[in-house]
Amino acid sequence: MLILHCPYCGVDAEETELHAGGEAHLKRFGPGSSDEEFEGYLFHRENPKGVHFERWRHVNGCGKWFHAARCTNTLEVFGTYSAQVFEPPQELQDKISAKRPGWEWRDLKGSDQ
């Protein structure tokens, strides 16, 4: 079972107290976008074996959305952070690089330590 730390209320919550919201950091396209951009937003998602960034909602707690970084292969949770950022905090990326040198996710790449 996953245990994620809610960065807002400070609770370490089991996944049964949370709701998964899919991939984090999606660029949303709406009216005025091309068909290819809108199709990409609706249907194209990362599905990595390894490091992944996801949205979670603390439904049985504060009710707020936050982001989590975890490994889809081992279910190891690297950390959680506010949903109001455009990319994962650098200190979290460095933490992931220390454990998984050379990781990649979309345009983000970890260092080869």
N, C-alpha and C positions, 0 to 999 in steps of 0.2 A: 504494500500500500504506500502511496506517495504521501509524504508529509511536507506541506509547503508553509512557509512563514509569510503571513500577511504583513506587508510593509506599512499598512495603515493602522491597524489596531494592535499589531505586535503579537498576534496569536499564532502558534504553530498548529495548523489545522490539518486533519486527515482529509484525503481527497473526497470522502463522503460529505464533508461540510462545504465543499467547493463545487463549482461548475466549470468545466473546461469550455473555453470559447474559441479554440482553434489557434491558428498561427498568429503570432504577434508581428507588429510593424508592417502591416500591409498598407500599400499606397492605394487609397480609394479613388475610384474614377466614377463620375456621375454624368449628369447632362452635359453635352458638348464634347464628350470624349469620343475617341474613335471606337469602332466595333472591336478592334483588337485589344485596346486598353481595357474596355469594359469586360470583355471575355476573360482576359487575364486576371482581373480583379475577382470575377465570380468563380472561376474554375481552376486556376493554376495555383497550386500550393506546393510548398516544400514538403517532402516526406523523407527526411534523411534518416540514415542509420548512423546515429551519433548525436552531436550537439544540435539542439533545437530550441527555439524561443516561442513560447506560447502565452496566450491570454487565459487568465483564470479569474473567477468571481467568487468572493467569499460570501456565498448566499446565506449560510447559517451563522453569520457573524455580522460584520459591518456593512456587507452588501456591495463593497467597492470592487472594481476591476483592478487587477495588477498583472504584471508579466513575470514569467518564470523561465529560467534557463535550466534545461536538463538534458541528459543523455537518453535517447530513445532506446538504445541498446541495453544499458544497464539500469535505467530508471534513476540514476544518480541525479540529485538536484544540486545544481551549482549555486543557485541563489534566486532571489526574487527582487523586484524593484517596481517603482511606480509606473503606471500605465501612461502617464503624461510626458513621456520622453520619446524621442524619435529613433533612438538606437540604444542598445544596452550600455550601461555605464562602463567606462574604461576599466575600473577596478574589477568588475565582474568578468570582462573579457580577459584580463590578465590572469585571473583565478582559473578560468577555463584553460587558458594556454599552458599554465603550470601543470595541469592534470592531463590535458589532451593536446600535446604539441602538434601544430599543423592543422588544427580543426578549421572547417569552413562552414559558413551558412550564408547563403545569398552573396552579398558583396563583402561581408565581413570575413576576415581571415585571421587566425591566431598566429602568434609567433612560433617559430621552431626553436624552442629552448633546449 
